[in-house]
Structures are given as C-alpha cells and as structure tokens.
Amino acid sequence: MFPFSSSKNTSFISICILSFFIIFALFYLINNYFTIQTAGWIDYATLENIHFKAKLDTGAATCSLDAKIIKTFEKNNNIYVTFETVDDNKKKHIITAKQTRVSSIKLKTKGVQLRPTVLLKVQVGNIARKVEVNLTDRSHFQYRLLVGRNYLASNFLIDSSKKFIFSKE
C-alpha cells in the first residue's frame, strides 16, 4: 500500500494545497491593497493622466482642482460638467465628467462656497483610484491640484518635511 493512496491522505493534501492558495491570496491583498506609502506634503500627482505638482493636504476632506467651468448639461437624467484645467506646463485640457454632487465648502474667510464635484482618477506614486474632486478657481494658489483625505486615507503618510518623494512619471 502506498502512503498517499488513502482517502484521508488525499483529503489532507487537498486541504494543504487549498490553505497554501488562501495564504498566498491574503498575502497578495495585504501587500497590494493595504500598503502605506510616504509622500511629501508637495508631490507629483496625475489627474486623468494630466501631470501636476500637488499639495497633499490631510486637513482637506476632498480633492480640489483649479478649473474653469465651461458648461453644465443634462444627459440621461444625469448632470455633466465640462471644464478646463491647466497643467504645470500651462497646457489647457478640456474634461467632461458626470457631476456626483454639489459640495458645500467652508471658506477661511467665513461663509460657504458651493462647488460642482465630479469623479476623476487621481494617482500619486503607484496608487491610482477614482475619487470625488471638487472644481473651483485655484488660480490664486501655488498648486492647481489639492489632494485631500478622500484619496490619501489608508494609503499614505505625509512627511511635512519633504517635497517630491515620488518621481514625475
């Protein structure tokens, strides 16, 4: 009789192989989805494949983009926003996206500003995901893109003593 011919041994081997795959899958998930990266308080980011130097702001709830609203329109019972933004090389980009909501932003000067909010792909380092981005005039700020907690949470530690930890591309 061979040592692996019994049904108990076959079941044991099957359980071991299944356990190996489960452990491998958990390791993969932990390594890829729960990785904490350190970024500078100013770092390179892309938004819909447009490159920016961005301020990574843990005090801001959501991301914010310097944008000039060109038009809003309704299509299939959804509201869309067409807007223009300018990258760090002064190149203009026109983007149309579905409006997810209108944000109420508390201003430092007191009062509230209503801003259209759209879902856009943001990437810092090798982490890219779609998040809500509110659209406003940020021309008086040094950085056209502000990356807020809705993107940073669970993936980034911000080192306030560093700038540009990640490469431009």
C-alpha positions as CSV (number, residue, x, y, z in Angstrom):
1,M,0.0,0.0,0.0
2,F,1.3,3.5,-1.0
3,P,1.4,6.2,1.7
4,F,-0.8,8.6,-0.4
5,S,-3.4,6.2,-1.6
6,S,-5.9,6.5,1.3
7,S,-8.8,9.0,1.1
8,K,-7.7,10.6,4.4
9,N,-4.3,11.4,2.9
10,T,-5.9,12.8,-0.3
11,S,-8.2,15.0,1.8
12,F,-5.2,16.2,3.9
13,I,-3.2,17.0,0.8
14,S,-6.2,18.9,-0.7
15,I,-6.6,20.9,2.4
16,C,-2.9,21.8,2.5
17,I,-2.9,22.9,-1.1
18,L,-6.1,25.0,-0.6
19,S,-4.6,26.5,2.6
20,F,-1.5,27.5,0.6
21,F,-3.6,29.3,-2.0
22,I,-5.6,31.1,0.6
23,I,-2.5,32.3,2.5
24,F,-0.9,33.4,-0.8
25,A,-4.1,35.3,-1.8
26,L,-4.2,37.0,1.7
27,F,-0.5,38.0,1.4
28,Y,-1.2,39.4,-2.0
29,L,-4.1,41.5,-0.8
30,I,-2.3,42.8,2.2
31,N,0.8,43.7,0.2
32,N,-1.1,45.4,-2.6
33,Y,-4.2,47.0,-1.0
34,F,-3.0,47.9,2.5
35,T,0.4,49.3,1.7
36,I,1.2,52.6,3.4
37,Q,3.4,54.9,1.4
38,T,5.2,58.0,2.5
39,A,4.7,61.1,0.3
40,G,5.9,64.7,0.6
41,W,3.5,67.4,1.5
42,I,4.1,68.6,-2.0
43,D,4.4,65.8,-4.5
44,Y,3.8,64.8,-8.1
45,A,0.3,63.6,-9.0
46,T,-1.7,62.8,-12.1
47,L,-5.4,63.5,-12.5
48,E,-6.9,61.8,-15.6
49,N,-3.3,61.4,-16.9
50,I,-2.6,65.1,-16.6
51,H,0.6,65.8,-14.6
52,F,0.6,68.3,-11.7
53,K,2.7,69.3,-8.7
54,A,0.1,68.9,-6.0
55,K,-0.3,69.8,-2.4
56,L,-1.2,66.7,-0.3
57,D,-3.4,68.1,2.4
58,T,-4.6,66.0,5.3
59,G,-6.7,68.9,6.5
60,A,-8.8,68.9,3.4
61,A,-11.7,66.4,3.3
62,T,-11.8,66.1,-0.5
63,C,-9.5,66.8,-3.5
64,S,-9.9,70.1,-5.3
65,L,-8.8,71.1,-8.8
66,D,-8.3,74.5,-10.4
67,A,-11.0,74.6,-13.1
68,K,-12.9,77.0,-15.2
69,I,-16.5,75.7,-15.8
70,I,-17.3,75.9,-19.4
71,K,-20.8,74.4,-19.3
72,T,-23.1,72.1,-17.4
73,F,-25.7,70.0,-19.2
74,E,-28.2,67.2,-18.6
75,K,-28.0,63.8,-20.4
76,N,-29.9,60.7,-19.5
77,N,-31.1,62.2,-16.2
78,N,-27.5,63.0,-15.1
79,I,-25.8,66.3,-14.9
80,Y,-22.4,66.6,-16.6
81,V,-19.8,69.3,-16.3
82,T,-17.4,70.4,-19.0
83,F,-14.4,72.2,-17.6
84,E,-11.0,73.5,-18.5
85,T,-7.9,73.0,-16.4
86,V,-4.3,73.9,-17.0
87,D,-1.3,71.6,-16.2
88,D,2.1,72.7,-14.8
89,N,3.3,73.3,-18.4
90,K,0.5,75.8,-19.0
91,K,-1.2,73.4,-21.4
92,K,-5.0,73.6,-21.4
93,H,-7.1,70.4,-21.0
94,I,-10.9,70.1,-21.5
95,I,-12.6,67.4,-19.4
96,T,-16.2,66.3,-19.3
97,A,-17.4,64.3,-16.3
98,K,-20.6,63.4,-14.6
99,Q,-21.4,65.6,-11.6
100,T,-21.7,63.4,-8.5
101,R,-23.0,66.2,-6.2
102,V,-22.5,69.9,-5.2
103,S,-20.1,70.3,-2.3
104,S,-20.5,72.9,0.4
105,I,-17.0,74.1,1.3
106,K,-16.4,76.2,4.4
107,L,-14.2,79.1,3.5
108,K,-11.4,80.5,5.7
109,T,-12.9,84.0,5.2
110,K,-16.2,82.6,6.7
111,G,-19.1,81.6,4.6
112,V,-19.7,78.6,2.3
113,Q,-19.0,78.1,-1.3
114,L,-20.9,75.6,-3.5
115,R,-18.7,73.6,-5.9
116,P,-19.5,71.0,-8.5
117,T,-18.0,67.7,-7.7
118,V,-17.0,65.0,-10.2
119,L,-15.4,61.5,-10.0
120,L,-11.9,61.5,-11.5
121,K,-8.9,59.2,-11.5
122,V,-6.1,60.5,-9.2
123,Q,-2.7,58.9,-8.9
124,V,0.2,59.6,-6.5
125,G,3.1,57.2,-6.7
126,N,1.7,53.8,-7.9
127,I,-1.7,54.2,-6.3
128,A,-4.5,55.3,-8.6
129,R,-8.1,55.4,-7.9
130,K,-11.3,57.3,-8.7
131,V,-12.3,59.8,-6.1
132,E,-14.5,62.9,-5.8
133,V,-12.8,66.1,-6.9
134,N,-14.5,69.5,-6.4
135,L,-13.9,72.1,-9.1
136,T,-13.1,75.7,-8.2
137,D,-10.9,78.7,-9.1
138,R,-7.5,77.9,-7.5
139,S,-5.6,80.3,-9.7
140,H,-4.5,82.3,-6.6
141,F,-2.9,79.2,-5.1
142,Q,0.5,77.9,-5.9
143,Y,-0.7,74.4,-6.6
144,R,-3.6,73.7,-9.0
145,L,-4.4,70.3,-7.5
146,L,-5.0,69.7,-3.8
147,V,-5.2,66.1,-2.8
148,G,-7.4,65.5,0.2
149,R,-8.2,62.8,2.7
150,N,-10.7,61.1,0.4
151,Y,-7.7,60.0,-1.6
152,L,-4.9,59.9,1.0
153,A,-6.7,57.9,3.8
154,S,-5.5,54.4,4.4
155,N,-2.7,54.6,1.8
156,F,-0.4,57.5,2.7
157,L,1.6,59.0,5.5
158,I,2.5,62.6,4.7
159,D,6.0,63.8,5.6
160,S,5.7,67.5,6.2
161,S,9.5,68.0,6.0
162,K,9.7,66.5,2.5
163,K,8.7,67.5,-1.1
164,F,8.6,65.4,-4.2
165,I,9.3,61.9,-2.9
166,F,7.7,60.4,-6.0
167,S,9.1,60.8,-9.5
168,K,7.3,62.9,-12.0
169,E,6.1,60.0,-14.2
